[in-house]
Amino acid sequence: MEVLLLTALAGIVGMGLGGVVAALLGNISPKVMCWVLSFAGGVMVSVVSFELVPEGIELAGMPIAVAGLILGVALVAVLNRLLDRVTIQDGDNLEAHISRAGVYHESSFLGSPALLRSGIIMLVAISLHNLPEGIAIGAAGTHDFRMGMILASVILLHCIPEGMAIGAPLIGGGLSKGKAVFLTALSGVPTIIGGAIGMLIGGISDTALALALTGAGGAMLYVVFGEILPQSSIITKSRFTTFAALLGIIAGLLITSLH
């Protein structure tokens, strides 16, 4: 039960806080969101590199850990490709997104109804991305509660700017602030579902636990290196996102060193 509470804290509370920030601040600069996302992405890289992967290697060996990473990357890459094909209009570039709308699989329509639609699409896309993060918390927390707490804290930090990215277009599209915050928080529910899956897989065997940890790690690495960092650099047209990510890696290293 404690592990599921951690997933709820990371997903629902993290996304909900992002929705609250969007409701309070109104129109949020895409650059600010990119900087915060890059920092949070750097923290996630540290946790995957210094916690999840080493633990997976220790539990089941290098081949299983590498297989888990590849599986996680492949699953999220396929998911993102499907989301792009469903949400991007004909003639748009599927290889690189050049705006916040592209990063979150939005349509390029204009106007308040489109903002609402874009917010809903982002809600679905980010909700699906929250599933492997929940699996990581569930599997890690079952094996080592301290590791689960660290992961939950990092993922909560990562969810706040994502919640902002969902809440802002929902409110701009005419949805009341209360409903927007509620829907944004609701997008964190897959984290709990992922947590339950991670707990079940992690309880099968050491090999299954290693696959769950490294698979979730591979999924998170793909999101960071395949979506957040390259698209943030395009949107901000600045190297500051690189520095933000590096600061995040250092912060993550400090976090993982805590016992």
Backbone hydrogen bonds, N-H to C=O, Kabsch-Sander energy under -0.5 kcal/mol:
donor,donor_aa,acceptor,acceptor_aa,energy
5,L,1,M,-2.0
6,L,2,E,-1.7
7,T,3,V,-1.8
8,A,4,L,-2.1
9,L,5,L,-2.3
10,A,6,L,-2.5
11,G,7,T,-2.9
12,I,8,A,-0.8
13,V,8,A,-1.9
14,G,9,L,-1.0
15,M,11,G,-2.5
16,G,12,I,-2.5
17,L,13,V,-2.7
18,G,14,G,-1.8
19,G,15,M,-2.1
20,V,16,G,-2.3
21,V,17,L,-2.5
22,A,18,G,-2.2
23,A,19,G,-2.1
24,L,20,V,-2.3
25,L,21,V,-2.8
26,G,22,A,-1.9
28,I,26,G,-0.7
33,M,29,S,-1.8
34,C,30,P,-2.4
35,W,31,K,-2.5
36,V,32,V,-2.4
37,L,33,M,-2.7
38,S,34,C,-2.5
39,F,35,W,-2.2
40,A,36,V,-2.6
41,G,37,L,-2.6
42,G,38,S,-2.2
43,V,39,F,-2.0
44,M,40,A,-2.1
45,V,41,G,-2.1
46,S,42,G,-1.9
47,V,43,V,-2.2
48,V,44,M,-2.6
49,S,45,V,-2.6
50,F,46,S,-3.1
51,E,47,V,-1.6
52,L,47,V,-1.8
53,V,48,V,-2.7
55,E,51,E,-1.9
56,G,52,L,-2.3
57,I,53,V,-2.6
58,E,54,P,-2.4
59,L,55,E,-2.1
60,A,56,G,-2.3
61,G,57,I,-2.3
65,A,61,G,-1.8
66,V,62,M,-2.8
67,A,63,P,-2.4
68,G,64,I,-2.4
69,L,65,A,-2.2
70,I,66,V,-2.5
71,L,67,A,-2.4
72,G,68,G,-2.6
73,V,69,L,-2.4
74,A,70,I,-2.6
75,L,71,L,-2.4
76,V,72,G,-1.9
77,A,73,V,-2.4
78,V,74,A,-2.4
79,L,75,L,-2.2
80,N,76,V,-2.8
81,R,77,A,-2.0
82,L,78,V,-2.3
83,L,79,L,-2.4
84,D,80,N,-2.5
85,R,81,R,-2.3
86,V,82,L,-1.8
87,T,83,L,-2.2
88,I,84,D,-2.8
92,D,89,Q,-1.9
94,L,92,D,-0.5
103,V,99,S,-2.0
104,Y,100,R,-1.7
105,H,102,G,-1.7
106,E,101,A,-3.9
115,L,111,G,-2.1
116,L,112,S,-2.3
117,R,113,P,-2.3
118,S,114,A,-3.1
119,G,115,L,-2.5
120,I,116,L,-2.1
121,I,117,R,-2.4
122,M,118,S,-2.7
123,L,119,G,-2.2
124,V,120,I,-2.2
125,A,121,I,-2.7
126,I,122,M,-3.0
127,S,123,L,-2.0
128,L,124,V,-2.0
129,H,125,A,-1.6
130,N,126,I,-1.4
131,L,127,S,-0.6
131,L,128,L,-0.9
133,E,129,H,-0.7
134,G,130,N,-2.0
135,I,131,L,-2.0
136,A,132,P,-2.2
137,I,133,E,-1.9
138,G,134,G,-2.9
139,A,135,I,-2.8
140,A,136,A,-2.6
141,G,137,I,-3.1
142,T,138,G,-1.6
143,H,139,A,-1.6
144,D,140,A,-3.5
148,G,144,D,-2.0
149,M,145,F,-2.3
150,I,146,R,-2.2
151,L,147,M,-2.5
152,A,148,G,-2.6
153,S,149,M,-2.2
154,V,150,I,-2.3
155,I,151,L,-2.9
156,L,152,A,-2.3
157,L,153,S,-1.9
158,H,154,V,-2.0
159,C,155,I,-2.1
160,I,156,L,-1.4
162,E,158,H,-0.9
163,G,159,C,-2.8
164,M,160,I,-2.0
165,A,161,P,-2.0
166,I,162,E,-1.3
167,G,163,G,-3.0
168,A,164,M,-2.3
170,L,166,I,-1.5
171,I,167,G,-2.5
172,G,168,A,-2.6
173,G,169,P,-1.9
174,G,171,I,-1.7
175,L,170,L,-2.1
180,A,176,S,-2.6
181,V,177,K,-2.6
182,F,178,G,-2.2
183,L,179,K,-2.7
184,T,180,A,-2.3
185,A,181,V,-2.6
186,L,182,F,-2.1
187,S,183,L,-1.2
187,S,184,T,-0.6
188,G,185,A,-1.8
189,V,186,L,-1.9
191,T,188,G,-1.3
192,I,188,G,-0.7
192,I,189,V,-1.3
193,I,189,V,-1.7
194,G,190,P,-3.0
195,G,191,T,-2.1
196,A,192,I,-2.3
197,I,193,I,-2.1
198,G,194,G,-2.9
199,M,195,G,-2.3
200,L,196,A,-2.0
201,I,197,I,-2.8
202,G,198,G,-2.7
203,G,199,M,-1.1
204,I,201,I,-1.7
205,S,201,I,-0.7
209,L,205,S,-2.3
210,A,206,D,-2.5
211,L,207,T,-2.3
212,A,208,A,-2.3
213,L,209,L,-2.6
214,T,210,A,-2.7
215,G,211,L,-2.5
216,A,212,A,-2.1
217,G,213,L,-1.9
218,G,214,T,-2.7
219,A,215,G,-2.0
220,M,216,A,-2.2
221,L,217,G,-2.5
222,Y,218,G,-2.2
223,V,219,A,-1.9
224,V,220,M,-2.1
225,F,221,L,-3.0
226,G,222,Y,-2.9
227,E,222,Y,-0.5
227,E,223,V,-1.1
228,I,223,V,-2.7
229,L,224,V,-2.7
231,Q,227,E,-1.7
232,S,228,I,-2.3
233,S,229,L,-2.0
234,I,230,P,-1.6
235,I,231,Q,-2.5
236,T,232,S,-2.7
237,K,233,S,-1.8
241,T,238,S,-0.6
242,T,239,R,-0.9
243,F,239,R,-1.6
244,A,240,F,-2.7
245,A,241,T,-2.3
246,L,242,T,-2.4
247,L,243,F,-2.5
248,G,244,A,-2.0
249,I,245,A,-2.2
250,I,246,L,-2.2
251,A,247,L,-2.7
252,G,248,G,-2.8
253,L,249,I,-2.2
254,L,250,I,-2.1
255,I,251,A,-2.3
256,T,252,G,-2.8
257,S,253,L,-1.1
258,L,255,I,-1.5
